[in-house]
């Protein structure tokens, strides 16, 4: 049975408005508007994305080199 229980975030923890049964499986979704992400955190996300793109490109080049060597 699906139920909707509202709550708030306090000190980084989700606090439901009503008690939940012990061991209950939950799915957390932000209700309403999504909070604004600080600029420094956005910059860090972008840097991680660029690093991941470079790592993927290097892995693809290495894989192509191994395939060429196997021929």
PQR file of N, CA, C, O and H, with PARSE charges and radii, in Angstrom:
ATOM      1  N   UNK A   1       0.831  -1.169   0.000 -0.4000 1.5000
ATOM      2  CA  UNK A   1       0.000   0.000   0.000 -0.0000 2.0000
ATOM      3  C   UNK A   1       0.886   1.245   0.000  0.5500 1.7000
ATOM      4  O   UNK A   1       1.759   1.377   0.857 -0.5500 1.4000
ATOM      5  N   UNK A   2       0.675   2.150  -0.939 -0.4000 1.5000
ATOM      6  CA  UNK A   2       1.410   3.409  -0.985 -0.0000 2.0000
ATOM      7  C   UNK A   2       0.694   4.440  -0.137  0.5500 1.7000
ATOM      8  O   UNK A   2      -0.533   4.526  -0.151 -0.5500 1.4000
ATOM      9  H   UNK A   2      -0.035   2.043  -1.635  0.4000 1.0000
ATOM     10  N   UNK A   3       1.462   5.219   0.597 -0.4000 1.5000
ATOM     11  CA  UNK A   3       0.903   6.299   1.404 -0.0000 2.0000
ATOM     12  C   UNK A   3       1.812   7.506   1.242  0.5500 1.7000
ATOM     13  O   UNK A   3       3.015   7.354   1.031 -0.5500 1.4000
ATOM     14  H   UNK A   3       2.459   5.149   0.608  0.4000 1.0000
ATOM     15  N   UNK A   4       1.258   8.680   1.338 -0.4000 1.5000
ATOM     16  CA  UNK A   4       2.055   9.901   1.264 -0.0000 2.0000
ATOM     17  C   UNK A   4       2.155  10.481   2.666  0.5500 1.7000
ATOM     18  O   UNK A   4       1.146  10.748   3.319 -0.5500 1.4000
ATOM     19  H   UNK A   4       0.281   8.803   1.510  0.4000 1.0000
ATOM     20  N   UNK A   5       3.388  10.670   3.117 -0.4000 1.5000
ATOM     21  CA  UNK A   5       3.643  11.273   4.418 -0.0000 2.0000
ATOM     22  C   UNK A   5       4.530  12.486   4.165  0.5500 1.7000
ATOM     23  O   UNK A   5       5.633  12.358   3.633 -0.5500 1.4000
ATOM     24  H   UNK A   5       4.208  10.453   2.587  0.4000 1.0000
ATOM     25  N   UNK A   6       4.050  13.644   4.541 -0.4000 1.5000
ATOM     26  CA  UNK A   6       4.821  14.868   4.360 -0.0000 2.0000
ATOM     27  C   UNK A   6       5.795  15.049   5.515  0.5500 1.7000
ATOM     28  O   UNK A   6       5.664  14.413   6.561 -0.5500 1.4000
ATOM     29  H   UNK A   6       3.155  13.749   4.973  0.4000 1.0000
ATOM     30  N   UNK A   7       6.761  15.914   5.313 -0.4000 1.5000
ATOM     31  CA  UNK A   7       7.729  16.206   6.360 -0.0000 2.0000
ATOM     32  C   UNK A   7       8.606  17.364   5.948  0.5500 1.7000
ATOM     33  O   UNK A   7       8.334  18.044   4.959 -0.5500 1.4000
ATOM     34  H   UNK A   7       6.868  16.430   4.463  0.4000 1.0000
ATOM     35  N   UNK A   8       9.651  17.585   6.705 -0.4000 1.5000
ATOM     36  CA  UNK A   8      10.613  18.656   6.429 -0.0000 2.0000
ATOM     37  C   UNK A   8      12.027  18.126   6.647  0.5500 1.7000
ATOM     38  O   UNK A   8      12.229  17.062   7.233 -0.5500 1.4000
ATOM     39  H   UNK A   8       9.872  17.033   7.509  0.4000 1.0000
ATOM     40  N   UNK A   9      12.989  18.886   6.165 -0.4000 1.5000
ATOM     41  CA  UNK A   9      14.389  18.553   6.409 -0.0000 2.0000
ATOM     42  C   UNK A   9      14.891  19.458   7.523  0.5500 1.7000
ATOM     43  O   UNK A   9      14.771  20.681   7.445 -0.5500 1.4000
ATOM     44  H   UNK A   9      12.825  19.750   5.689  0.4000 1.0000
ATOM     45  N   UNK A  10      15.455  18.850   8.558 -0.4000 1.5000
ATOM     46  CA  UNK A  10      16.040  19.587   9.680 -0.0000 2.0000
ATOM     47  C   UNK A  10      17.445  19.055   9.895  0.5500 1.7000
ATOM     48  O   UNK A  10      17.649  17.864  10.131 -0.5500 1.4000
ATOM     49  H   UNK A  10      15.553  17.857   8.621  0.4000 1.0000
ATOM     50  N   UNK A  11      18.417  19.967   9.807 -0.4000 1.5000
ATOM     51  CA  UNK A  11      19.818  19.605  10.003 -0.0000 2.0000
ATOM     52  C   UNK A  11      20.225  18.436   9.093  0.5500 1.7000
ATOM     53  O   UNK A  11      20.971  17.547   9.505 -0.5500 1.4000
ATOM     54  H   UNK A  11      18.251  20.934   9.614  0.4000 1.0000
ATOM     55  N   UNK A  12      19.727  18.453   7.860 -0.4000 1.5000
ATOM     56  CA  UNK A  12      20.110  17.448   6.886 -0.0000 2.0000
ATOM     57  C   UNK A  12      19.378  16.121   6.992  0.5500 1.7000
ATOM     58  O   UNK A  12      19.712  15.181   6.271 -0.5500 1.4000
ATOM     59  H   UNK A  12      19.121  19.175   7.526  0.4000 1.0000
ATOM     60  N   UNK A  13      18.402  16.022   7.860 -0.4000 1.5000
ATOM     61  CA  UNK A  13      17.650  14.772   8.039 -0.0000 2.0000
ATOM     62  C   UNK A  13      16.178  15.001   7.715  0.5500 1.7000
ATOM     63  O   UNK A  13      15.622  16.059   8.009 -0.5500 1.4000
ATOM     64  H   UNK A  13      18.131  16.786   8.445  0.4000 1.0000
ATOM     65  N   UNK A  14      15.562  14.001   7.111 -0.4000 1.5000
ATOM     66  CA  UNK A  14      14.133  14.080   6.800 -0.0000 2.0000
ATOM     67  C   UNK A  14      13.351  13.746   8.062  0.5500 1.7000
ATOM     68  O   UNK A  14      13.554  12.697   8.674 -0.5500 1.4000
ATOM     69  H   UNK A  14      16.014  13.141   6.873  0.4000 1.0000
ATOM     70  N   UNK A  15      12.458  14.647   8.443 -0.4000 1.5000
ATOM     71  CA  UNK A  15      11.621  14.454   9.630 -0.0000 2.0000
ATOM     72  C   UNK A  15      10.171  14.409   9.161  0.5500 1.7000
ATOM     73  O   UNK A  15       9.623  15.428   8.740 -0.5500 1.4000
ATOM     74  H   UNK A  15      12.293  15.499   7.946  0.4000 1.0000
ATOM     75  N   UNK A  16       9.535  13.216   9.233 -0.4000 1.5000
ATOM     76  CA  UNK A  16       8.143  13.114   8.785 -0.0000 2.0000
ATOM     77  C   UNK A  16       7.192  13.813   9.752  0.5500 1.7000
ATOM     78  O   UNK A  16       7.459  13.914  10.950 -0.5500 1.4000
ATOM     79  H   UNK A  16       9.979  12.388   9.575  0.4000 1.0000
ATOM     80  N   UNK A  17       6.073  14.292   9.201 -0.4000 1.5000
ATOM     81  CA  UNK A  17       5.054  14.948  10.027 -0.0000 2.0000
ATOM     82  C   UNK A  17       4.305  13.960  10.917  0.5500 1.7000
ATOM     83  O   UNK A  17       3.739  14.348  11.939 -0.5500 1.4000
ATOM     84  H   UNK A  17       5.856  14.210   8.228  0.4000 1.0000
ATOM     85  N   UNK A  18       4.303  12.690  10.534 -0.4000 1.5000
ATOM     86  CA  UNK A  18       3.659  11.660  11.357 -0.0000 2.0000
ATOM     87  C   UNK A  18       4.601  10.463  11.441  0.5500 1.7000
ATOM     88  O   UNK A  18       5.434  10.270  10.556 -0.5500 1.4000
ATOM     89  H   UNK A  18       4.763  12.374   9.704  0.4000 1.0000
ATOM     90  N   UNK A  19       4.478   9.662  12.491 -0.4000 1.5000
ATOM     91  CA  UNK A  19       5.387   8.526  12.668 -0.0000 2.0000
ATOM     92  C   UNK A  19       5.290   7.512  11.525  0.5500 1.7000
ATOM     93  O   UNK A  19       4.225   7.305  10.943 -0.5500 1.4000
ATOM     94  H   UNK A  19       3.801   9.819  13.210  0.4000 1.0000
ATOM     95  N   UNK A  20       6.421   6.892  11.223 -0.4000 1.5000
ATOM     96  CA  UNK A  20       6.475   5.824  10.216 -0.0000 2.0000
ATOM     97  C   UNK A  20       6.776   4.512  10.931  0.5500 1.7000
ATOM     98  O   UNK A  20       7.477   4.504  11.942 -0.5500 1.4000
ATOM     99  H   UNK A  20       7.286   7.061  11.695  0.4000 1.0000
ATOM    100  N   UNK A  21       6.252   3.404  10.413 -0.4000 1.5000
ATOM    101  CA  UNK A  21       6.543   2.116  11.049 -0.0000 2.0000
ATOM    102  C   UNK A  21       8.015   1.747  10.884  0.5500 1.7000
ATOM    103  O   UNK A  21       8.610   2.005   9.837 -0.5500 1.4000
ATOM    104  H   UNK A  21       5.683   3.411   9.591  0.4000 1.0000
ATOM    105  N   UNK A  22       8.592   1.151  11.902 -0.4000 1.5000
ATOM    106  CA  UNK A  22       9.987   0.720  11.856 -0.0000 2.0000
ATOM    107  C   UNK A  22      10.209  -0.213  10.667  0.5500 1.7000
ATOM    108  O   UNK A  22       9.424  -1.134  10.442 -0.5500 1.4000
ATOM    109  H   UNK A  22       8.109   0.942  12.752  0.4000 1.0000
ATOM    110  N   UNK A  23      11.264   0.023   9.917 -0.4000 1.5000
ATOM    111  CA  UNK A  23      11.599  -0.825   8.774 -0.0000 2.0000
ATOM    112  C   UNK A  23      10.853  -0.479   7.498  0.5500 1.7000
ATOM    113  O   UNK A  23      11.012  -1.165   6.488 -0.5500 1.4000
ATOM    114  H   UNK A  23      11.901   0.772  10.100  0.4000 1.0000
ATOM    115  N   UNK A  24      10.043   0.570   7.521 -0.4000 1.5000
ATOM    116  CA  UNK A  24       9.271   0.956   6.330 -0.0000 2.0000
ATOM    117  C   UNK A  24      10.229   1.374   5.206  0.5500 1.7000
ATOM    118  O   UNK A  24      11.215   2.068   5.454 -0.5500 1.4000
ATOM    119  H   UNK A  24       9.914   1.128   8.341  0.4000 1.0000
ATOM    120  N   UNK A  25       9.939   0.955   3.992 -0.4000 1.5000
ATOM    121  CA  UNK A  25      10.690   1.395   2.816 -0.0000 2.0000
ATOM    122  C   UNK A  25      10.124   2.745   2.416  0.5500 1.7000
ATOM    123  O   UNK A  25       8.906   2.921   2.379 -0.5500 1.4000
ATOM    124  H   UNK A  25       9.139   0.391   3.791  0.4000 1.0000
ATOM    125  N   UNK A  26      10.994   3.701   2.116 -0.4000 1.5000
ATOM    126  CA  UNK A  26      10.536   5.041   1.762 -0.0000 2.0000
ATOM    127  C   UNK A  26      11.208   5.517   0.486  0.5500 1.7000
ATOM    128  O   UNK A  26      12.259   5.014   0.090 -0.5500 1.4000
ATOM    129  H   UNK A  26      11.983   3.559   2.146  0.4000 1.0000
ATOM    130  N   UNK A  27      10.582   6.490  -0.142 -0.4000 1.5000
ATOM    131  CA  UNK A  27      11.127   7.157  -1.316 -0.0000 2.0000
ATOM    132  C   UNK A  27      10.991   8.651  -1.043  0.5500 1.7000
ATOM    133  O   UNK A  27       9.889   9.132  -0.783 -0.5500 1.4000
ATOM    134  H   UNK A  27       9.728   6.898   0.181  0.4000 1.0000
ATOM    135  N   UNK A  28      12.084   9.378  -1.098 -0.4000 1.5000
ATOM    136  CA  UNK A  28      12.052  10.803  -0.787 -0.0000 2.0000
ATOM    137  C   UNK A  28      12.048  11.598  -2.083  0.5500 1.7000
ATOM    138  O   UNK A  28      12.914  11.407  -2.937 -0.5500 1.4000
ATOM    139  H   UNK A  28      12.979   8.987  -1.310  0.4000 1.0000
ATOM    140  N   UNK A  29      11.078  12.486  -2.229 -0.4000 1.5000
ATOM    141  CA  UNK A  29      10.974  13.387  -3.375 -0.0000 2.0000
ATOM    142  C   UNK A  29      10.809  14.798  -2.840  0.5500 1.7000
ATOM    143  O   UNK A  29      10.149  15.006  -1.822 -0.5500 1.4000
ATOM    144  H   UNK A  29      10.375  12.641  -1.536  0.4000 1.0000
ATOM    145  N   UNK A  30      11.397  15.754  -3.511 -0.4000 1.5000
ATOM    146  CA  UNK A  30      11.210  17.140  -3.096 -0.0000 2.0000
ATOM    147  C   UNK A  30       9.849  17.607  -3.567  0.5500 1.7000
ATOM    148  O   UNK A  30       9.506  17.461  -4.740 -0.5500 1.4000
ATOM    149  H   UNK A  30      11.933  15.585  -4.337  0.4000 1.0000
ATOM    150  N   UNK A  31       9.081  18.163  -2.663 -0.4000 1.5000
ATOM    151  CA  UNK A  31       7.753  18.671  -2.993 -0.0000 2.0000
ATOM    152  C   UNK A  31       7.853  20.138  -3.389  0.5500 1.7000
ATOM    153  O   UNK A  31       8.650  20.886  -2.823 -0.5500 1.4000
ATOM    154  H   UNK A  31       9.359  18.282  -1.710  0.4000 1.0000
ATOM    155  N   UNK A  32       7.058  20.541  -4.345 -0.4000 1.5000
ATOM    156  CA  UNK A  32       7.063  21.937  -4.760 -0.0000 2.0000
ATOM    157  C   UNK A  32       8.312  22.287  -5.540  0.5500 1.7000
ATOM    158  O   UNK A  32       8.811  21.478  -6.322 -0.5500 1.4000
ATOM    159  H   UNK A  32       6.410  19.933  -4.805  0.4000 1.0000
ATOM    160  N   UNK A  33       8.808  23.470  -5.334 -0.4000 1.5000
ATOM    161  CA  UNK A  33       9.979  23.921  -6.075 -0.0000 2.0000
ATOM    162  C   UNK A  33      11.249  23.321  -5.501  0.5500 1.7000
ATOM    163  O   UNK A  33      11.354  23.061  -4.302 -0.5500 1.4000
ATOM    164  H   UNK A  33       8.402  24.127  -4.699  0.4000 1.0000
ATOM    165  N   UNK A  34      12.198  23.110  -6.377 -0.4000 1.5000
ATOM    166  CA  UNK A  34      13.490  22.575  -5.974 -0.0000 2.0000
ATOM    167  C   UNK A  34      14.329  23.732  -5.427  0.5500 1.7000
ATOM    168  O   UNK A  34      14.385  24.796  -6.044 -0.5500 1.4000
ATOM    169  H   UNK A  34      12.113  23.321  -7.351  0.4000 1.0000
ATOM    170  N   UNK A  35      14.981  23.538  -4.279 -0.4000 1.5000
ATOM    171  CA  UNK A  35      15.774  24.618  -3.720 -0.0000 2.0000
ATOM    172  C   UNK A  35      16.929  25.004  -4.665  0.5500 1.7000
ATOM    173  O   UNK A  35      17.434  24.169  -5.416 -0.5500 1.4000
ATOM    174  H   UNK A  35      14.936  22.674  -3.778  0.4000 1.0000
ATOM    175  N   UNK A  36      17.326  26.255  -4.613 -0.4000 1.5000
ATOM    176  CA  UNK A  36      18.407  26.742  -5.458 -0.0000 2.0000
ATOM    177  C   UNK A  36      19.736  26.146  -5.003  0.5500 1.7000
ATOM    178  O   UNK A  36      20.021  26.073  -3.808 -0.5500 1.4000
ATOM    179  H   UNK A  36      16.916  26.933  -4.003  0.4000 1.0000
ATOM    180  N   UNK A  37      20.543  25.722  -5.975 -0.4000 1.5000
ATOM    181  CA  UNK A  37      21.856  25.143  -5.679 -0.0000 2.0000
ATOM    182  C   UNK A  37      22.879  26.278  -5.689  0.5500 1.7000
ATOM    183  O   UNK A  37      22.927  27.052  -6.645 -0.5500 1.4000
ATOM    184  H   UNK A  37      20.312  25.782  -6.946  0.4000 1.0000
ATOM    185  N   UNK A  38      23.702  26.388  -4.636 -0.4000 1.5000
ATOM    186  CA  UNK A  38      24.702  27.451  -4.590 -0.0000 2.0000
ATOM    187  C   UNK A  38      25.672  27.372  -5.766  0.5500 1.7000
ATOM    188  O   UNK A  38      25.974  26.283  -6.255 -0.5500 1.4000
ATOM    189  H   UNK A  38      23.663  25.759  -3.860  0.4000 1.0000
ATOM    190  N   UNK A  39      26.156  28.517  -6.215 -0.4000 1.5000
ATOM    191  CA  UNK A  39      27.038  28.598  -7.386 -0.0000 2.0000
ATOM    192  C   UNK A  39      28.307  27.772  -7.210  0.5500 1.7000
ATOM    193  O   UNK A  39      28.754  27.131  -8.161 -0.5500 1.4000
ATOM    194  H   UNK A  39      25.911  29.402  -5.818  0.4000 1.0000
ATOM    195  N   UNK A  40      28.899  27.771  -6.016 -0.4000 1.5000
ATOM    196  CA  UNK A  40      30.129  27.008  -5.824 -0.0000 2.0000
ATOM    197  C   UNK A  40      29.885  25.510  -5.957  0.5500 1.7000
ATOM    198  O   UNK A  40      30.749  24.782  -6.445 -0.5500 1.4000
ATOM    199  H   UNK A  40      28.536  28.291  -5.243  0.4000 1.0000
ATOM    200  N   UNK A  41      28.723  25.047  -5.528 -0.4000 1.5000
ATOM    201  CA  UNK A  41      28.390  23.633  -5.662 -0.0000 2.0000
ATOM    202  C   UNK A  41      28.118  23.284  -7.123  0.5500 1.7000
ATOM    203  O   UNK A  41      28.526  22.218  -7.585 -0.5500 1.4000
ATOM    204  H   UNK A  41      28.021  25.639  -5.131  0.4000 1.0000
ATOM    205  N   UNK A  42      27.434  24.164  -7.858 -0.4000 1.5000
ATOM    206  CA  UNK A  42      27.229  23.947  -9.294 -0.0000 2.0000
ATOM    207  C   UNK A  42      28.562  23.856 -10.019  0.5500 1.7000
ATOM    208  O   UNK A  42      28.735  23.002 -10.889 -0.5500 1.4000
ATOM    209  H   UNK A  42      27.103  25.029  -7.482  0.4000 1.0000
ATOM    210  N   UNK A  43      29.510  24.726  -9.673 -0.4000 1.5000
ATOM    211  CA  UNK A  43      30.840  24.691 -10.293 -0.0000 2.0000
ATOM    212  C   UNK A  43      31.536  23.368 -10.010  0.5500 1.7000
ATOM    213  O   UNK A  43      32.207  22.818 -10.883 -0.5500 1.4000
ATOM    214  H   UNK A  43      29.370  25.420  -8.966  0.4000 1.0000
ATOM    215  N   UNK A  44      31.380  22.858  -8.798 -0.4000 1.5000
ATOM    216  CA  UNK A  44      31.991  21.568  -8.461 -0.0000 2.0000
ATOM    217  C   UNK A  44      31.359  20.436  -9.271  0.5500 1.7000
ATOM    218  O   UNK A  44      32.065  19.558  -9.765 -0.5500 1.4000
ATOM    219  H   UNK A  44      30.835  23.305  -8.089  0.4000 1.0000
ATOM    220  N   UNK A  45      30.027  20.454  -9.409 -0.4000 1.5000
ATOM    221  CA  UNK A  45      29.349  19.447 -10.232 -0.0000 2.0000
ATOM    222  C   UNK A  45      29.868  19.478 -11.663  0.5500 1.7000
ATOM    223  O   UNK A  45      30.132  18.432 -12.256 -0.5500 1.4000
ATOM    224  H   UNK A  45      29.452  21.167  -9.008  0.4000 1.0000
ATOM    225  N   UNK A  46      30.012  20.679 -12.216 -0.4000 1.5000
ATOM    226  CA  UNK A  46      30.503  20.816 -13.585 -0.0000 2.0000
ATOM    227  C   UNK A  46      31.928  20.291 -13.708  0.5500 1.7000
ATOM    228  O   UNK A  46      32.257  19.631 -14.694 -0.5500 1.4000
ATOM    229  H   UNK A  46      29.798  21.529 -11.734  0.4000 1.0000
ATOM    230  N   UNK A  47      32.777  20.571 -12.727 -0.4000 1.5000
ATOM    231  CA  UNK A  47      34.161  20.083 -12.747 -0.0000 2.0000
ATOM    232  C   UNK A  47      34.195  18.560 -12.717  0.5500 1.7000
ATOM    233  O   UNK A  47      34.975  17.939 -13.439 -0.5500 1.4000
ATOM    234  H   UNK A  47      32.511  21.108 -11.926  0.4000 1.0000
ATOM    235  N   UNK A  48      33.347  17.956 -11.879 -0.4000 1.5000
ATOM    236  CA  UNK A  48      33.286  16.490 -11.824 -0.0000 2.0000
ATOM    237  C   UNK A  48      32.813  15.928 -13.172  0.5500 1.7000
ATOM    238  O   UNK A  48      33.312  14.899 -13.627 -0.5500 1.4000
ATOM    239  H   UNK A  48      32.713  18.461 -11.292  0.4000 1.0000
ATOM    240  N   UNK A  49      31.858  16.601 -13.800 -0.4000 1.5000
ATOM    241  CA  UNK A  49      31.372  16.156 -15.103 -0.0000 2.0000
ATOM    242  C   UNK A  49      32.473  16.205 -16.149  0.5500 1.7000
ATOM    243  O   UNK A  49      32.616  15.275 -16.942 -0.5500 1.4000
ATOM    244  H   UNK A  49      31.453  17.437 -13.430  0.4000 1.0000
ATOM    245  N   UNK A  50      33.266  17.301 -16.159 -0.4000 1.5000
ATOM    246  CA  UNK A  50      34.376  17.407 -17.115 -0.0000 2.0000
ATOM    247  C   UNK A  50      35.416  16.328 -16.844  0.5500 1.7000
ATOM    248  O   UNK A  50      35.944  15.726 -17.779 -0.5500 1.4000
ATOM    249  H   UNK A  50      33.150  18.057 -15.514  0.4000 1.0000
ATOM    250  N   UNK A  51      35.713  16.082 -15.577 -0.4000 1.5000
ATOM    251  CA  UNK A  51      36.691  15.043 -15.229 -0.0000 2.0000
ATOM    252  C   UNK A  51      36.191  13.677 -15.681  0.5500 1.7000
ATOM    253  O   UNK A  51      36.972  12.868 -16.183 -0.5500 1.4000
ATOM    254  H   UNK A  51      35.284  16.571 -14.817  0.4000 1.0000
ATOM    255  N   UNK A  52      34.900  13.411 -15.510 -0.4000 1.5000
ATOM    256  CA  UNK A  52      34.331  12.133 -15.941 -0.0000 2.0000
ATOM    257  C   UNK A  52      34.408  11.985 -17.457  0.5500 1.7000
ATOM    258  O   UNK A  52      34.693  10.901 -17.965 -0.5500 1.4000
ATOM    259  H   UNK A  52      34.265  14.068 -15.103  0.4000 1.0000
ATOM    260  N   UNK A  53      34.150  13.090 -18.188 -0.4000 1.5000
ATOM    261  CA  UNK A  53      34.240  13.048 -19.649 -0.0000 2.0000
ATOM    262  C   UNK A  53      35.660  12.717 -20.092  0.5500 1.7000
ATOM    263  O   UNK A  53      35.855  11.921 -21.011 -0.5500 1.4000
ATOM    264  H   UNK A  53      33.918  13.971 -17.776  0.4000 1.0000
ATOM    265  N   UNK A  54      36.656  13.327 -19.441 -0.4000 1.5000
ATOM    266  CA  UNK A  54      38.057  13.051 -19.795 -0.0000 2.0000
ATOM    267  C   UNK A  54      38.427  11.613 -19.466  0.5500 1.7000
ATOM    268  O   UNK A  54      39.109  10.954 -20.250 -0.5500 1.4000
ATOM    269  H   UNK A  54      36.498  13.974 -18.695  0.4000 1.0000
ATOM    270  N   UNK A  55      37.985  11.122 -18.318 -0.4000 1.5000
ATOM    271  CA  UNK A  55      38.294   9.748 -17.924 -0.0000 2.0000
ATOM    272  C   UNK A  55      37.683   8.759 -18.911  0.5500 1.7000
ATOM    273  O   UNK A  55      38.315   7.764 -19.269 -0.5500 1.4000
ATOM    274  H   UNK A  55      37.430  11.658 -17.681  0.4000 1.0000
ATOM    275  N   UNK A  56      36.451   9.031 -19.354 -0.4000 1.5000
ATOM    276  CA  UNK A  56      35.797   8.153 -20.322 -0.0000 2.0000
ATOM    277  C   UNK A  56      36.553   8.158 -21.642  0.5500 1.7000
ATOM    278  O   UNK A  56      36.743   7.105 -22.251 -0.5500 1.4000
ATOM    279  H   UNK A  56      35.938   9.839 -19.063  0.4000 1.0000
ATOM    280  N   UNK A  57      36.986   9.337 -22.093 -0.4000 1.5000
ATOM    281  CA  UNK A  57      37.734   9.434 -23.343 -0.0000 2.0000
ATOM    282  C   UNK A  57      39.044   8.664 -23.241  0.5500 1.7000
ATOM    283  O   UNK A  57      39.427   7.969 -24.182 -0.5500 1.4000
ATOM    284  H   UNK A  57      36.831  10.192 -21.598  0.4000 1.0000
ATOM    285  N   UNK A  58      39.737   8.779 -22.110 -0.4000 1.5000
ATOM    286  CA  UNK A  58      40.989   8.039 -21.925 -0.0000 2.0000
ATOM    287  C   UNK A  58      40.747   6.528 -21.914  0.5500 1.7000
ATOM    288  O   UNK A  58      41.540   5.769 -22.470 -0.5500 1.4000
ATOM    289  H   UNK A  58      39.426   9.344 -21.345  0.4000 1.0000
ATOM    290  N   UNK A  59      39.672   6.099 -21.294 -0.4000 1.5000
ATOM    291  CA  UNK A  59      39.352   4.669 -21.260 -0.0000 2.0000
ATOM    292  C   UNK A  59      39.037   4.156 -22.659  0.5500 1.7000
ATOM    293  O   UNK A  59      39.423   3.042 -23.013 -0.5500 1.4000
ATOM    294  H   UNK A  59      39.028   6.716 -20.843  0.4000 1.0000
ATOM    295  N   UNK A  60      38.335   4.963 -23.460 -0.4000 1.5000
ATOM    296  CA  UNK A  60      38.020   4.548 -24.832 -0.0000 2.0000
ATOM    297  C   UNK A  60      39.281   4.448 -25.677  0.5500 1.7000
ATOM    298  O   UNK A  60      39.418   3.519 -26.473 -0.5500 1.4000
ATOM    299  H   UNK A  60      38.020   5.868 -23.173  0.4000 1.0000
ATOM    300  N   UNK A  61      40.202   5.391 -25.514 -0.4000 1.5000
ATOM    301  CA  UNK A  61      41.468   5.348 -26.252 -0.0000 2.0000
ATOM    302  C   UNK A  61      42.257   4.109 -25.847  0.5500 1.7000
ATOM    303  O   UNK A  61      42.826   3.426 -26.699 -0.5500 1.4000
ATOM    304  H   UNK A  61      40.091   6.145 -24.868  0.4000 1.0000
ATOM    305  N   UNK A  62      42.293   3.815 -24.545 -0.4000 1.5000
ATOM    306  CA  UNK A  62      43.013   2.629 -24.066 -0.0000 2.0000
ATOM    307  C   UNK A  62      42.386   1.359 -24.613  0.5500 1.7000
ATOM    308  O   UNK A  62      43.105   0.439 -25.003 -0.5500 1.4000
ATOM    309  H   UNK A  62      41.831   4.369 -23.852  0.4000 1.0000
ATOM    310  N   UNK A  63      41.079   1.291 -24.650 -0.4000 1.5000
ATOM    311  CA  UNK A  63      40.390   0.109 -25.169 -0.0000 2.0000
ATOM    312  C   UNK A  63      40.675  -0.071 -26.652  0.5500 1.7000
ATOM    313  O   UNK A  63      40.867  -1.195 -27.115 -0.5500 1.4000
ATOM    314  H   UNK A  63      40.495   2.039 -24.334  0.4000 1.0000
ATOM    315  N   UNK A  64      40.704   1.040 -27.409 -0.4000 1.5000
ATOM    316  CA  UNK A  64      41.030   0.951 -28.835 -0.0000 2.0000
ATOM    317  C   UNK A  64      42.457   0.464 -29.014  0.5500 1.7000
ATOM    318  O   UNK A  64      42.728  -0.341 -29.905 -0.5500 1.4000
ATOM    319  H   UNK A  64      40.549   1.953 -27.033  0.4000 1.0000
ATOM    320  N   UNK A  65      43.368   0.941 -28.184 -0.4000 1.5000
ATOM    321  CA  UNK A  65      44.762   0.490 -28.262 -0.0000 2.0000
ATOM    322  C   UNK A  65      44.889  -0.988 -27.981  0.5500 1.7000
ATOM    323  O   UNK A  65      45.670  -1.670 -28.644 -0.5500 1.4000
ATOM    324  H   UNK A  65      43.147   1.595 -27.461  0.4000 1.0000
ATOM    325  N   UNK A  66      44.156  -1.498 -27.032 -0.4000 1.5000
ATOM    326  CA  UNK A  66      44.194  -2.925 -26.716 -0.0000 2.0000
ATOM    327  C   UNK A  66      43.612  -3.743 -27.850  0.5500 1.7000
ATOM    328  O   UNK A  66      44.116  -4.821 -28.166 -0.5500 1.4000
ATOM    329  H   UNK A  66      43.521  -0.944 -26.494  0.4000 1.0000
ATOM    330  N   UNK A  67      42.551  -3.236 -28.467 -0.4000 1.5000
ATOM    331  CA  UNK A  67      41.946  -3.946 -29.592 -0.0000 2.0000
ATOM    332  C   UNK A  67      42.900  -3.998 -30.774  0.5500 1.7000
ATOM    333  O   UNK A  67      42.999  -5.026 -31.445 -0.5500 1.4000
ATOM    334  H   UNK A  67      42.142  -2.360 -28.211  0.4000 1.0000
ATOM    335  N   UNK A  68      43.612  -2.891 -31.040 -0.4000 1.5000
ATOM    336  CA  UNK A  68      44.585  -2.852 -32.128 -0.0000 2.0000
ATOM    337  C   UNK A  68      45.733  -3.811 -31.858  0.5500 1.7000
ATOM    338  O   UNK A  68      46.202  -4.480 -32.779 -0.5500 1.4000
ATOM    339  H   UNK A  68      43.532  -2.056 -30.495  0.4000 1.0000
ATOM    340  N   UNK A  69      46.196  -3.893 -30.615 -0.4000 1.5000
ATOM    341  CA  UNK A  69      47.301  -4.770 -30.252 -0.0000 2.0000
ATOM    342  C   UNK A  69      46.901  -6.237 -30.363  0.5500 1.7000
ATOM    343  O   UNK A  69      47.749  -7.086 -30.633 -0.5500 1.4000
ATOM    344  H   UNK A  69      45.816  -3.349 -29.866  0.4000 1.0000
ATOM    345  N   UNK A  70      45.640  -6.543 -30.162 -0.4000 1.5000
ATOM    346  CA  UNK A  70      45.170  -7.933 -30.222 -0.0000 2.0000
ATOM    347  C   UNK A  70      45.054  -8.421 -31.661  0.5500 1.7000
ATOM    348  O   UNK A  70      44.998  -9.627 -31.899 -0.5500 1.4000
ATOM    349  H   UNK A  70      44.950  -5.853 -29.942  0.4000 1.0000
ATOM    350  N   UNK A  71      45.019  -7.501 -32.624 -0.4000 1.5000
ATOM    351  CA  UNK A  71      44.866  -7.903 -34.027 -0.0000 2.0000
ATOM    352  C   UNK A  71      46.128  -8.390 -34.605  0.5500 1.7000
ATOM    353  O   UNK A  71      46.167  -8.766 -35.776 -0.5500 1.4000
ATOM    354  H   UNK A  71      45.065  -6.521 -32.430  0.4000 1.0000
TER
END
